[in-house]
Amino acid sequence: MGRVSIKNVSRIFKKENKSGTEALQNVSFDVEDGEFVCLLGPSGCGKTTLLRIIAGLETQTSGDITLNGVSITGPDPKRGMVFQQYSLFPWRTVIDNVTFGLEMQGIDKAESRRSVEKYIELVGLKQFKNSYPYELSGGMQQRAAIARALANEPEVLLMDEPFGALDAQTRNILQDELLRIWEQRHVTFIFVTHSVDEAVVLSDRIVVMTARPGKIKEIVEVDLPRPRSRTSPEVNRLRDRVLKLLQEERFKR
């Protein structure tokens, strides 16, 4: 179970002897258990800041965020994080990277290796489990990072533009793979992206944010069956609607 509730969250970055920069302003929405929600908005609107606060890597200036009714005050294995950069340890093989979180919890290395085999297979890296990151493509490295996050069996998986550095073809493939994993694992996903196409293909709902300070502009329901054709009339209409919301914010800047 992984229900996230965000209530009146604001974040102000302050520098000594200078006025603060308001990144987020009174952000409130809920993410239901097993839901796939994308955060979308102009650059600098606070999407990543909000994700990092949910992860417990940063703190809000005001407001509250809870997971299953318990306030988030710091990092926890119940909330996995996948960054845009692959963040793998270059001196560790795929399987040793994936076991890292379990080892940090004090689980025996041999036991950790046995327990993560299913996640390595889930992301399609069984043949490469003994390979080092430099031997993998960018897409494969990101698969390993996803497996590492899943190995802790989180209730919520937070993803910060995980496919942003990949070519379009690889990105589309990994989007499909991510949906397959989501359907199998029933993990709650909160996914930051700059891509309207990505948000429309992946989401149950799209949280569209305003230009800084980031507020909720509109929450768009994506009531379309999966798998979604990227060129269907229904997808195109939804894409146009979301693009217009973003364009309104661009013209305000």
C-alpha atoms as an extended CHARMM CRD file, in Angstrom:
* protein
*
       253  EXT
         1         1  MET       CA              0.0000000000        0.0000000000        0.0000000000  PROA      1               0.0000000000
         2         2  GLY       CA              1.4250000000        3.3900000000       -0.9970000000  PROA      2               0.0000000000
         3         3  ARG       CA             -0.9000000000        6.3850000000       -0.7070000000  PROA      3               0.0000000000
         4         4  VAL       CA              0.8290000000        9.7670000000       -0.7310000000  PROA      4               0.0000000000
         5         5  SER       CA             -0.9370000000       12.9030000000        0.5090000000  PROA      5               0.0000000000
         6         6  ILE       CA              0.5690000000       16.3410000000       -0.1560000000  PROA      6               0.0000000000
         7         7  LYS       CA             -1.0220000000       19.1800000000        1.8120000000  PROA      7               0.0000000000
         8         8  ASN       CA             -0.2280000000       22.9010000000        1.3740000000  PROA      8               0.0000000000
         9         9  VAL       CA              3.4530000000       22.3050000000        0.6610000000  PROA      9               0.0000000000
        10        10  SER       CA              5.6290000000       25.3600000000        0.0600000000  PROA      10              0.0000000000
        11        11  ARG       CA              9.3930000000       25.5950000000       -0.3360000000  PROA      11              0.0000000000
        12        12  ILE       CA             11.4600000000       28.7790000000       -0.1180000000  PROA      12              0.0000000000
        13        13  PHE       CA             15.1940000000       28.7020000000       -0.7630000000  PROA      13              0.0000000000
        14        14  LYS       CA             16.9540000000       31.3590000000        1.2760000000  PROA      14              0.0000000000
        15        15  LYS       CA             20.4750000000       32.6930000000        0.9550000000  PROA      15              0.0000000000
        16        16  GLU       CA             22.2560000000       34.6250000000        3.6560000000  PROA      16              0.0000000000
        17        17  ASN       CA             21.4760000000       38.3610000000        3.4730000000  PROA      17              0.0000000000
        18        18  LYS       CA             19.3160000000       37.8470000000        0.3800000000  PROA      18              0.0000000000
        19        19  SER       CA             15.6030000000       37.5180000000       -0.2280000000  PROA      19              0.0000000000
        20        20  GLY       CA             14.3660000000       33.9640000000       -0.6890000000  PROA      20              0.0000000000
        21        21  THR       CA             13.3040000000       32.2300000000       -3.9000000000  PROA      21              0.0000000000
        22        22  GLU       CA              9.8860000000       30.6120000000       -3.6650000000  PROA      22              0.0000000000
        23        23  ALA       CA             10.0410000000       27.3050000000       -5.5400000000  PROA      23              0.0000000000
        24        24  LEU       CA              6.6960000000       25.8120000000       -4.4650000000  PROA      24              0.0000000000
        25        25  GLN       CA              3.5440000000       27.4960000000       -3.1900000000  PROA      25              0.0000000000
        26        26  ASN       CA              0.7010000000       25.7080000000       -1.3800000000  PROA      26              0.0000000000
        27        27  VAL       CA              0.8250000000       22.5020000000       -3.4190000000  PROA      27              0.0000000000
        28        28  SER       CA             -1.8810000000       19.9860000000       -2.4930000000  PROA      28              0.0000000000
        29        29  PHE       CA             -2.9240000000       16.7080000000       -4.1250000000  PROA      29              0.0000000000
        30        30  ASP       CA             -3.1750000000       13.0040000000       -3.3130000000  PROA      30              0.0000000000
        31        31  VAL       CA             -1.7050000000       10.0050000000       -5.1070000000  PROA      31              0.0000000000
        32        32  GLU       CA             -3.7090000000        6.8500000000       -4.5880000000  PROA      32              0.0000000000
        33        33  ASP       CA             -2.2470000000        3.4140000000       -3.9210000000  PROA      33              0.0000000000
        34        34  GLY       CA             -1.0020000000        1.8580000000       -7.1680000000  PROA      34              0.0000000000
        35        35  GLU       CA             -1.6130000000        5.0250000000       -9.1980000000  PROA      35              0.0000000000
        36        36  PHE       CA              0.7730000000        6.3260000000      -11.8770000000  PROA      36              0.0000000000
        37        37  VAL       CA              0.9950000000       10.1330000000      -11.6460000000  PROA      37              0.0000000000
        38        38  CYS       CA              3.2220000000       12.4010000000      -13.7390000000  PROA      38              0.0000000000
        39        39  LEU       CA              4.3710000000       15.8660000000      -12.6710000000  PROA      39              0.0000000000
        40        40  LEU       CA              4.6370000000       18.1940000000      -15.6470000000  PROA      40              0.0000000000
        41        41  GLY       CA              5.4260000000       21.8890000000      -15.8680000000  PROA      41              0.0000000000
        42        42  PRO       CA              7.8120000000       24.5780000000      -17.1210000000  PROA      42              0.0000000000
        43        43  SER       CA             11.5050000000       24.3820000000      -16.2840000000  PROA      43              0.0000000000
        44        44  GLY       CA             12.1520000000       25.7010000000      -12.7860000000  PROA      44              0.0000000000
        45        45  CYS       CA              8.5830000000       25.1640000000      -11.5600000000  PROA      45              0.0000000000
        46        46  GLY       CA              9.6800000000       22.9740000000       -8.6420000000  PROA      46              0.0000000000
        47        47  LYS       CA              8.8390000000       19.4880000000       -9.9560000000  PROA      47              0.0000000000
        48        48  THR       CA             12.1370000000       17.9710000000       -8.8880000000  PROA      48              0.0000000000
        49        49  THR       CA             12.0960000000       19.8820000000       -5.6010000000  PROA      49              0.0000000000
        50        50  LEU       CA              8.6920000000       18.3970000000       -4.7970000000  PROA      50              0.0000000000
        51        51  LEU       CA              9.8860000000       14.9050000000       -5.7230000000  PROA      51              0.0000000000
        52        52  ARG       CA             12.9490000000       15.2660000000       -3.4920000000  PROA      52              0.0000000000
        53        53  ILE       CA             10.7620000000       16.3970000000       -0.5980000000  PROA      53              0.0000000000
        54        54  ILE       CA              8.5600000000       13.3090000000       -1.0690000000  PROA      54              0.0000000000
        55        55  ALA       CA             11.7610000000       11.2310000000       -1.0920000000  PROA      55              0.0000000000
        56        56  GLY       CA             12.8720000000       12.8480000000        2.1610000000  PROA      56              0.0000000000
        57        57  LEU       CA             15.9990000000       14.2920000000        0.5390000000  PROA      57              0.0000000000
        58        58  GLU       CA             14.8320000000       17.8810000000        1.1440000000  PROA      58              0.0000000000
        59        59  THR       CA             12.4180000000       19.4880000000        3.5700000000  PROA      59              0.0000000000
        60        60  GLN       CA              9.4630000000       21.7480000000        2.8610000000  PROA      60              0.0000000000
        61        61  THR       CA              9.2190000000       25.2300000000        4.3630000000  PROA      61              0.0000000000
        62        62  SER       CA              5.5960000000       24.6080000000        5.2800000000  PROA      62              0.0000000000
        63        63  GLY       CA              2.9170000000       22.0000000000        4.7560000000  PROA      63              0.0000000000
        64        64  ASP       CA              2.9460000000       18.2400000000        5.2210000000  PROA      64              0.0000000000
        65        65  ILE       CA              3.4980000000       15.1180000000        3.1310000000  PROA      65              0.0000000000
        66        66  THR       CA              2.4000000000       11.7190000000        4.3750000000  PROA      66              0.0000000000
        67        67  LEU       CA              2.7650000000        8.1320000000        3.2060000000  PROA      67              0.0000000000
        68        68  ASN       CA             -0.1720000000        6.0460000000        4.4100000000  PROA      68              0.0000000000
        69        69  GLY       CA             -0.9470000000        8.7220000000        7.0040000000  PROA      69              0.0000000000
        70        70  VAL       CA              2.5910000000        8.9610000000        8.4210000000  PROA      70              0.0000000000
        71        71  SER       CA              4.4970000000       12.2250000000        7.9150000000  PROA      71              0.0000000000
        72        72  ILE       CA              7.6310000000       11.9850000000        5.7790000000  PROA      72              0.0000000000
        73        73  THR       CA             10.6580000000       13.3460000000        7.6450000000  PROA      73              0.0000000000
        74        74  GLY       CA             13.5630000000       11.7040000000        5.8340000000  PROA      74              0.0000000000
        75        75  PRO       CA             14.6130000000        8.9550000000        3.4100000000  PROA      75              0.0000000000
        76        76  ASP       CA             13.0910000000        5.5110000000        3.8120000000  PROA      76              0.0000000000
        77        77  PRO       CA             13.2780000000        2.2690000000        1.7570000000  PROA      77              0.0000000000
        78        78  LYS       CA              9.4900000000        2.4810000000        1.3660000000  PROA      78              0.0000000000
        79        79  ARG       CA             10.1620000000        5.3070000000       -1.1030000000  PROA      79              0.0000000000
        80        80  GLY       CA             12.5170000000        4.3390000000       -3.9230000000  PROA      80              0.0000000000
        81        81  MET       CA             14.1700000000        7.0120000000       -6.0920000000  PROA      81              0.0000000000
        82        82  VAL       CA             15.4380000000        6.8170000000       -9.6760000000  PROA      82              0.0000000000
        83        83  PHE       CA             17.3920000000        9.8430000000      -10.9070000000  PROA      83              0.0000000000
        84        84  GLN       CA             17.9460000000       11.1690000000      -14.4140000000  PROA      84              0.0000000000
        85        85  GLN       CA             21.6170000000       10.2410000000      -14.1460000000  PROA      85              0.0000000000
        86        86  TYR       CA             22.0660000000        6.5250000000      -13.7590000000  PROA      86              0.0000000000
        87        87  SER       CA             24.0140000000        6.8940000000      -10.4670000000  PROA      87              0.0000000000
        88        88  LEU       CA             25.4400000000        3.3720000000      -10.5920000000  PROA      88              0.0000000000
        89        89  PHE       CA             28.6950000000        2.5650000000       -8.8220000000  PROA      89              0.0000000000
        90        90  PRO       CA             31.2110000000        1.9850000000      -11.6410000000  PROA      90              0.0000000000
        91        91  TRP       CA             33.2630000000       -0.4750000000       -9.5780000000  PROA      91              0.0000000000
        92        92  ARG       CA             30.2620000000       -2.7380000000       -8.9110000000  PROA      92              0.0000000000
        93        93  THR       CA             28.6200000000       -5.1560000000      -11.3280000000  PROA      93              0.0000000000
        94        94  VAL       CA             24.9140000000       -4.9380000000      -12.1340000000  PROA      94              0.0000000000
        95        95  ILE       CA             23.9850000000       -7.4680000000       -9.4590000000  PROA      95              0.0000000000
        96        96  ASP       CA             26.1990000000       -5.7690000000       -6.8810000000  PROA      96              0.0000000000
        97        97  ASN       CA             24.6580000000       -2.3840000000       -7.7170000000  PROA      97              0.0000000000
        98        98  VAL       CA             21.1540000000       -3.8120000000       -7.3530000000  PROA      98              0.0000000000
        99        99  THR       CA             21.9660000000       -5.3970000000       -3.9810000000  PROA      99              0.0000000000
       100       100  PHE       CA             23.4630000000       -2.1950000000       -2.5660000000  PROA      100             0.0000000000
       101       101  GLY       CA             20.3280000000       -1.0200000000       -0.7400000000  PROA      101             0.0000000000
       102       102  LEU       CA             19.7820000000       -4.4190000000        0.8500000000  PROA      102             0.0000000000
       103       103  GLU       CA             23.3840000000       -4.5620000000        2.0000000000  PROA      103             0.0000000000
       104       104  MET       CA             22.9740000000       -1.1240000000        3.6110000000  PROA      104             0.0000000000
       105       105  GLN       CA             20.0890000000       -2.6150000000        5.5890000000  PROA      105             0.0000000000
       106       106  GLY       CA             22.4620000000       -5.2350000000        6.9570000000  PROA      106             0.0000000000
       107       107  ILE       CA             21.2390000000       -8.1270000000        4.8270000000  PROA      107             0.0000000000
       108       108  ASP       CA             23.8700000000      -10.7470000000        4.0700000000  PROA      108             0.0000000000
       109       109  LYS       CA             25.4830000000      -10.3110000000        0.6350000000  PROA      109             0.0000000000
       110       110  ALA       CA             24.7280000000      -13.8500000000       -0.5210000000  PROA      110             0.0000000000
       111       111  GLU       CA             21.0990000000      -13.5400000000        0.5950000000  PROA      111             0.0000000000
       112       112  SER       CA             20.8260000000      -10.1340000000       -1.0990000000  PROA      112             0.0000000000
       113       113  ARG       CA             22.1150000000      -11.5880000000       -4.3630000000  PROA      113             0.0000000000
       114       114  ARG       CA             19.5260000000      -14.3660000000       -4.2660000000  PROA      114             0.0000000000
       115       115  SER       CA             16.6520000000      -11.9880000000       -3.5440000000  PROA      115             0.0000000000
       116       116  VAL       CA             17.4340000000       -9.5160000000       -6.3580000000  PROA      116             0.0000000000
       117       117  GLU       CA             17.6600000000      -12.0690000000       -9.1720000000  PROA      117             0.0000000000
       118       118  LYS       CA             13.9420000000      -11.6300000000       -9.9260000000  PROA      118             0.0000000000
       119       119  TYR       CA             14.3000000000       -7.8610000000      -10.2950000000  PROA      119             0.0000000000
       120       120  ILE       CA             17.2690000000       -8.1640000000      -12.6290000000  PROA      120             0.0000000000
       121       121  GLU       CA             15.2360000000      -10.5800000000      -14.7360000000  PROA      121             0.0000000000
       122       122  LEU       CA             12.2120000000       -8.2640000000      -14.5300000000  PROA      122             0.0000000000
       123       123  VAL       CA             14.1570000000       -5.4200000000      -16.1790000000  PROA      123             0.0000000000
       124       124  GLY       CA             15.6850000000       -7.7240000000      -18.7970000000  PROA      124             0.0000000000
       125       125  LEU       CA             19.2860000000       -7.7580000000      -17.5460000000  PROA      125             0.0000000000
       126       126  LYS       CA             19.6720000000      -11.4030000000      -16.5390000000  PROA      126             0.0000000000
       127       127  GLN       CA             22.3960000000      -11.9420000000      -19.1530000000  PROA      127             0.0000000000
       128       128  PHE       CA             24.2580000000       -8.8410000000      -17.9530000000  PROA      128             0.0000000000
       129       129  LYS       CA             24.1050000000       -9.2760000000      -14.1800000000  PROA      129             0.0000000000
       130       130  ASN       CA             27.8820000000       -9.6690000000      -13.9450000000  PROA      130             0.0000000000
       131       131  SER       CA             28.6410000000       -6.7560000000      -16.2840000000  PROA      131             0.0000000000
       132       132  TYR       CA             29.9920000000       -3.3890000000      -15.1440000000  PROA      132             0.0000000000
       133       133  PRO       CA             28.1920000000       -0.1220000000      -15.9520000000  PROA      133             0.0000000000
       134       134  TYR       CA             30.7630000000        0.8940000000      -18.6050000000  PROA      134             0.0000000000
       135       135  GLU       CA             29.8400000000       -2.2790000000      -20.5220000000  PROA      135             0.0000000000
       136       136  LEU       CA             26.1540000000       -1.2790000000      -20.7340000000  PROA      136             0.0000000000
       137       137  SER       CA             24.2260000000        1.1480000000      -22.9130000000  PROA      137             0.0000000000
       138       138  GLY       CA             22.4890000000        4.1270000000      -21.3140000000  PROA      138             0.0000000000
       139       139  GLY       CA             19.1350000000        2.3610000000      -21.4510000000  PROA      139             0.0000000000
       140       140  MET       CA             20.5610000000       -0.7470000000      -19.7910000000  PROA      140             0.0000000000
       141       141  GLN       CA             22.1610000000        1.3470000000      -17.0630000000  PROA      141             0.0000000000
       142       142  GLN       CA             18.8060000000        2.9300000000      -16.3260000000  PROA      142             0.0000000000
       143       143  ARG       CA             17.1980000000       -0.5150000000      -16.2030000000  PROA      143             0.0000000000
       144       144  ALA       CA             19.7770000000       -1.4570000000      -13.5660000000  PROA      144             0.0000000000
       145       145  ALA       CA             18.9460000000        1.6980000000      -11.5920000000  PROA      145             0.0000000000
       146       146  ILE       CA             15.2380000000        0.7890000000      -11.7070000000  PROA      146             0.0000000000
       147       147  ALA       CA             16.0180000000       -2.7580000000      -10.5370000000  PROA      147             0.0000000000
       148       148  ARG       CA             18.0650000000       -1.3350000000       -7.6520000000  PROA      148             0.0000000000
       149       149  ALA       CA             15.1150000000        0.8200000000       -6.5720000000  PROA      149             0.0000000000
       150       150  LEU       CA             12.6760000000       -2.0990000000       -6.8630000000  PROA      150             0.0000000000
       151       151  ALA       CA             14.9370000000       -4.4410000000       -4.8950000000  PROA      151             0.0000000000
       152       152  ASN       CA             13.9970000000       -2.6280000000       -1.6780000000  PROA      152             0.0000000000
       153       153  GLU       CA             10.3550000000       -3.4270000000       -2.5050000000  PROA      153             0.0000000000
       154       154  PRO       CA              9.1930000000        0.1830000000       -2.0710000000  PROA      154             0.0000000000
       155       155  GLU       CA              5.5710000000        1.1850000000       -1.7560000000  PROA      155             0.0000000000
       156       156  VAL       CA              6.2480000000        4.3090000000       -3.8490000000  PROA      156             0.0000000000
       157       157  LEU       CA              8.7170000000        4.6990000000       -6.7110000000  PROA      157             0.0000000000
       158       158  LEU       CA              9.8210000000        8.2720000000       -7.4290000000  PROA      158             0.0000000000
       159       159  MET       CA             11.3680000000        8.9520000000      -10.8370000000  PROA      159             0.0000000000
       160       160  ASP       CA             13.0410000000       12.2140000000      -11.8500000000  PROA      160             0.0000000000
       161       161  GLU       CA             13.1340000000       12.3630000000      -15.6620000000  PROA      161             0.0000000000
       162       162  PRO       CA             14.7130000000        8.9040000000      -15.7730000000  PROA      162             0.0000000000
       163       163  PHE       CA             14.6220000000        8.7020000000      -19.5780000000  PROA      163             0.0000000000
       164       164  GLY       CA             15.5160000000       12.3300000000      -20.3320000000  PROA      164             0.0000000000
       165       165  ALA       CA             19.0610000000       11.5900000000      -21.5350000000  PROA      165             0.0000000000
       166       166  LEU       CA             18.0680000000        8.7200000000      -23.8430000000  PROA      166             0.0000000000
       167       167  ASP       CA             17.3700000000        8.7190000000      -27.5690000000  PROA      167             0.0000000000
       168       168  ALA       CA             13.7250000000        8.6870000000      -28.6550000000  PROA      168             0.0000000000
       169       169  GLN       CA             13.6020000000        5.0210000000      -29.6420000000  PROA      169             0.0000000000
       170       170  THR       CA             15.1700000000        3.7900000000      -26.3970000000  PROA      170             0.0000000000
       171       171  ARG       CA             12.9470000000        6.1340000000      -24.4270000000  PROA      171             0.0000000000
       172       172  ASN       CA              9.7940000000        4.6840000000      -26.0060000000  PROA      172             0.0000000000
       173       173  ILE       CA             10.9830000000        1.1280000000      -25.3240000000  PROA      173             0.0000000000
       174       174  LEU       CA             11.7010000000        1.8970000000      -21.6670000000  PROA      174             0.0000000000
       175       175  GLN       CA              8.3400000000        3.6120000000      -21.2430000000  PROA      175             0.0000000000
       176       176  ASP       CA              6.6590000000        0.3940000000      -22.3700000000  PROA      176             0.0000000000
       177       177  GLU       CA              8.9100000000       -1.6410000000      -20.0710000000  PROA      177             0.0000000000
       178       178  LEU       CA              8.1280000000        0.6370000000      -17.1400000000  PROA      178             0.0000000000
       179       179  LEU       CA              4.3860000000        0.1680000000      -17.6540000000  PROA      179             0.0000000000
       180       180  ARG       CA              4.9050000000       -3.5950000000      -17.7370000000  PROA      180             0.0000000000
       181       181  ILE       CA              6.7870000000       -3.4220000000      -14.4260000000  PROA      181             0.0000000000
       182       182  TRP       CA              4.1350000000       -1.1440000000      -12.9180000000  PROA      182             0.0000000000
       183       183  GLU       CA              1.3570000000       -3.5400000000      -13.8930000000  PROA      183             0.0000000000
       184       184  GLN       CA              3.2360000000       -6.5030000000      -12.3980000000  PROA      184             0.0000000000
       185       185  ARG       CA              4.4250000000       -4.8710000000       -9.1590000000  PROA      185             0.0000000000
       186       186  HSD       CA              1.4710000000       -2.5670000000       -8.3670000000  PROA      186             0.0000000000
       187       187  VAL       CA              3.8220000000        0.1020000000       -7.0070000000  PROA      187             0.0000000000
       188       188  THR       CA              2.6720000000        3.7210000000       -6.7350000000  PROA      188             0.0000000000
       189       189  PHE       CA              4.6160000000        5.8220000000       -9.2690000000  PROA      189             0.0000000000
       190       190  ILE       CA              5.2930000000        9.5740000000       -9.1230000000  PROA      190             0.0000000000
       191       191  PHE       CA              7.1600000000       10.5040000000      -12.2690000000  PROA      191             0.0000000000
       192       192  VAL       CA              8.6810000000       13.8810000000      -13.2070000000  PROA      192             0.0000000000
       193       193  THR       CA              8.9410000000       14.6580000000      -16.9110000000  PROA      193             0.0000000000
       194       194  HSD       CA              9.2380000000       17.5570000000      -19.3490000000  PROA      194             0.0000000000
       195       195  SER       CA              7.6590000000       15.4660000000      -22.1180000000  PROA      195             0.0000000000
       196       196  VAL       CA              3.9330000000       15.8260000000      -22.7430000000  PROA      196             0.0000000000
       197       197  ASP       CA              3.9950000000       12.6770000000      -24.8950000000  PROA      197             0.0000000000
       198       198  GLU       CA              5.5990000000       10.6990000000      -22.0680000000  PROA      198             0.0000000000
       199       199  ALA       CA              3.0620000000       11.9460000000      -19.5260000000  PROA      199             0.0000000000
       200       200  VAL       CA              0.1040000000       11.0800000000      -21.7640000000  PROA      200             0.0000000000
       201       201  VAL       CA              1.4060000000        7.5730000000      -22.5260000000  PROA      201             0.0000000000
       202       202  LEU       CA              2.2630000000        6.6890000000      -18.9140000000  PROA      202             0.0000000000
       203       203  SER       CA             -0.1490000000        8.4550000000      -16.5650000000  PROA      203             0.0000000000
       204       204  ASP       CA             -3.4000000000        7.8190000000      -14.8200000000  PROA      204             0.0000000000
       205       205  ARG       CA             -3.3120000000       11.5520000000      -14.0100000000  PROA      205             0.0000000000
       206       206  ILE       CA             -1.0600000000       14.4380000000      -15.0250000000  PROA      206             0.0000000000
       207       207  VAL       CA             -0.3830000000       17.1290000000      -12.4230000000  PROA      207             0.0000000000
       208       208  VAL       CA              0.2990000000       20.2600000000      -14.4810000000  PROA      208             0.0000000000
       209       209  MET       CA              2.2140000000       22.9120000000      -12.5450000000  PROA      209             0.0000000000
       210       210  THR       CA              2.5100000000       26.6530000000      -13.0700000000  PROA      210             0.0000000000
       211       211  ALA       CA              5.7010000000       28.5940000000      -13.6830000000  PROA      211             0.0000000000
       212       212  ARG       CA              7.6700000000       29.4510000000      -10.5290000000  PROA      212             0.0000000000
       213       213  PRO       CA              6.5420000000       29.5150000000       -7.8620000000  PROA      213             0.0000000000
       214       214  GLY       CA              5.1240000000       26.1000000000       -8.6790000000  PROA      214             0.0000000000
       215       215  LYS       CA              1.4440000000       25.6820000000       -7.9160000000  PROA      215             0.0000000000
       216       216  ILE       CA             -1.1270000000       23.2120000000       -9.2160000000  PROA      216             0.0000000000
       217       217  LYS       CA             -2.5270000000       24.6190000000      -12.4350000000  PROA      217             0.0000000000
       218       218  GLU       CA             -4.7090000000       21.6430000000      -13.3070000000  PROA      218             0.0000000000
       219       219  ILE       CA             -4.8620000000       17.9090000000      -12.7000000000  PROA      219             0.0000000000
       220       220  VAL       CA             -5.6940000000       16.1350000000      -15.9550000000  PROA      220             0.0000000000
       221       221  GLU       CA             -7.3570000000       12.7210000000      -15.8610000000  PROA      221             0.0000000000
       222       222  VAL       CA             -6.0200000000       10.3230000000      -18.5080000000  PROA      222             0.0000000000
       223       223  ASP       CA             -9.0200000000        8.0620000000      -18.9210000000  PROA      223             0.0000000000
       224       224  LEU       CA             -7.6460000000        6.0360000000      -21.8280000000  PROA      224             0.0000000000
       225       225  PRO       CA             -7.1370000000        2.2600000000      -21.9140000000  PROA      225             0.0000000000
       226       226  ARG       CA             -3.6090000000        0.8430000000      -22.0150000000  PROA      226             0.0000000000
       227       227  PRO       CA             -1.6220000000        0.1750000000      -24.1160000000  PROA      227             0.0000000000
       228       228  ARG       CA             -2.0800000000        3.6020000000      -25.7050000000  PROA      228             0.0000000000
       229       229  SER       CA             -1.3750000000        4.3190000000      -29.3370000000  PROA      229             0.0000000000
       230       230  ARG       CA              0.9180000000        7.3370000000      -29.4620000000  PROA      230             0.0000000000
       231       231  THR       CA             -0.8450000000        8.6260000000      -32.5930000000  PROA      231             0.0000000000
       232       232  SER       CA             -4.4950000000        7.8740000000      -31.8400000000  PROA      232             0.0000000000
       233       233  PRO       CA             -7.0280000000       10.7330000000      -32.0760000000  PROA      233             0.0000000000
       234       234  GLU       CA             -7.7700000000       10.4290000000      -28.3440000000  PROA      234             0.0000000000
       235       235  VAL       CA             -4.0880000000       10.7010000000      -27.3950000000  PROA      235             0.0000000000
       236       236  ASN       CA             -3.6060000000       13.6260000000      -29.7810000000  PROA      236             0.0000000000
       237       237  ARG       CA             -6.5620000000       15.5170000000      -28.2980000000  PROA      237             0.0000000000
       238       238  LEU       CA             -5.2330000000       15.0110000000      -24.7770000000  PROA      238             0.0000000000
       239       239  ARG       CA             -1.7130000000       16.0100000000      -25.8400000000  PROA      239             0.0000000000
       240       240  ASP       CA             -3.0700000000       19.2390000000      -27.3570000000  PROA      240             0.0000000000
       241       241  ARG       CA             -4.9990000000       20.0290000000      -24.1840000000  PROA      241             0.0000000000
       242       242  VAL       CA             -1.9210000000       19.6070000000      -21.9820000000  PROA      242             0.0000000000
       243       243  LEU       CA              0.2930000000       21.5490000000      -24.4000000000  PROA      243             0.0000000000
       244       244  LYS       CA             -2.1190000000       24.4980000000      -24.2460000000  PROA      244             0.0000000000
       245       245  LEU       CA             -1.9310000000       24.4910000000      -20.4500000000  PROA      245             0.0000000000
       246       246  LEU       CA              1.8800000000       24.6360000000      -20.6270000000  PROA      246             0.0000000000
       247       247  GLN       CA              1.8460000000       27.3400000000      -23.2990000000  PROA      247             0.0000000000
       248       248  GLU       CA             -0.2970000000       29.5360000000      -21.0580000000  PROA      248             0.0000000000
       249       249  GLU       CA              2.4440000000       29.3580000000      -18.4320000000  PROA      249             0.0000000000
       250       250  ARG       CA              5.1800000000       30.0890000000      -20.9450000000  PROA      250             0.0000000000
       251       251  PHE       CA              3.4730000000       33.2850000000      -22.0330000000  PROA      251             0.0000000000
       252       252  LYS       CA              3.2400000000       34.4490000000      -18.3970000000  PROA      252             0.0000000000
       253       253  ARG       CA              7.0020000000       34.3740000000      -17.8980000000  PROA      253             0.0000000000
